[in-house]
Each structure stands twice: as structure tokens, then as C-alpha cells.
């Protein structure tokens, strides 16, 4: 991680743990905003004006947090408005880097860095913390605007609305209370829940997280049991993106590496249908690279010291 702008130690997956061995995730450090005209963000954040060609997303296909921003970019039809670069899925001793894995960028063409942490120190020479993806980058100032995926989802949805070619609204005003309530549950019990299971340092913490994960999966399965296409009805919302990125990785990575093996998503008919429905939306399948997901997760040395990537599972039902 970075300490006062210097790379301090070999990358480790566990950011912090509490007294009971629970995985604790760090907070994001860059929280700027983008609005249509540069007026302050929804909570008074300093904001830049939206513009075509000015902003850039740096992502990893392995990362669910980054992939939900890719989904929003596709659903809003912003592919020609916001450019992207993709890091190598295999984590190095200095975290995310550019490399030669198929589908990633071998080099950075923005500031000429080799590792993700170069964007952080370029933006703040004294930054401390982990250099994560996604990053929303301003090509005019050569600085990070935001590195919090939840913020970036809202920025892409509202800040770039005038550039959207689809008219999709992922956070409609009439549904915001329901979306916000479901998002809290999704984050605690599923999105971050799989990491709490995988990076638990005690049996208690693992079992607690595992129980929460499968209670949440059961709840989502039940939500979809009335035949609705998406979690809150027949229109896709931000909550669907949040759920989808974890569900699409579940059988490929979390069941094996994170020991969330009580059941697979393939064992949930409604969740499997939800994945197929979402994958059929134009542009969404392009945000999923199963080869990146498996190579990236199984490159975590502390969980898989041999580096062996499993041949399975069979995901042919989903078209992979």
C-alpha cells in the first residue's frame, strides 16, 4: 500500500481486521464529482462539468466494483463519451499493473505509469492507502476525480445524462428509497460479504459472513420468484448492477477460492434466470471476462499460493 506517496510493502489482500477476525474494507480517498454543468454534487461536493472525451475509466475485469461502472457506461450508451483502459487481472507485489494478459492494456497512455498506484501519487504526492480500481480520471487536469464505484455509478447516471444514447435511468426518483434500502443489504451481505468470507481470519468471522451471504441469496431468489425480470421490477436499476457483478463471479471464483460453497448460483433457478436476462442486454456481456475473473482471483497468493487456476466450472448455460 501507499504511505505518504511511497509504496511501502508487498500487496496484501486483507486491508484490516477487527477483534473477531472480520475483514474491514478501507474507505475511498478521492470523492470529487461530475455534474452536467459543474455545479456542486448531490451532497455539495466540488464538481467538474461533464464533457465528451474528457474523462477516462481505469478498470479491471476481475473486479466487481470496477465492472459495475463498466455496466453503467454500457447501459447509458457512453462508450464513445468515456474512454477506458484495463489493467492486467493478475495482482502483482505492487497491486494492479498494466500487462500482457489478453484483453488488458500492456501500457498506460495517460501518464506513462506501470502500476495503478502511479495514478494515485500523480494525483496526490502524499496519498496513503490502497490503489484500487475503478478510477475516474480527468484527462484535462491529469488527476483522479473519484475512486469510489458507488459514486461513479451515480455520476455516470446523472452527470452524463445529456450524453446518454439510451435514456436508461438507473436511479429513478420514485424508486430511490427502495434502491437505497436494497443497496445497503446487498453491500453488507453479498458484495462485501463474499470478501468477508474469503478474507476472514477466524472461523467465527467466516461462518458469520457465509450465513449472511446465503440468507441474502435466498432473499434475492424469493424476490424474483414472481417472474419479475429485475430485483425491483421490470426495469433495471442500480441495485441490479450491484447484485449482478457478485453473482456472475460467484460460481467462477467465490465458491472455490472464498469457500462460499454451500450452494452455487446455478442451484438458484431465479438468480440464474436473472443473470441470463442481464447478459442479454446489449453491451453487458462485453463487460464480463471470465478468463480475467479466474486468473485474477486465483493470483491472490495468500489464498492460492500455487497460482493454479481451476479448469471449471462449466458456465456454458450462461454462454461462457
Beta strands, then each sheet from edge to edge (+ up, - down):
strand 1: 2-3
strand 2: 6-7
strand 3: 33-35
strand 4: 47-49
strand 5: 55-59
strand 6: 83-86
strand 7: 135-138
strand 8: 143-146
sheet 1: 1+ 2-
sheet 2: 3+ 4+
sheet 3: 6+ 5+ 7- 8+
end
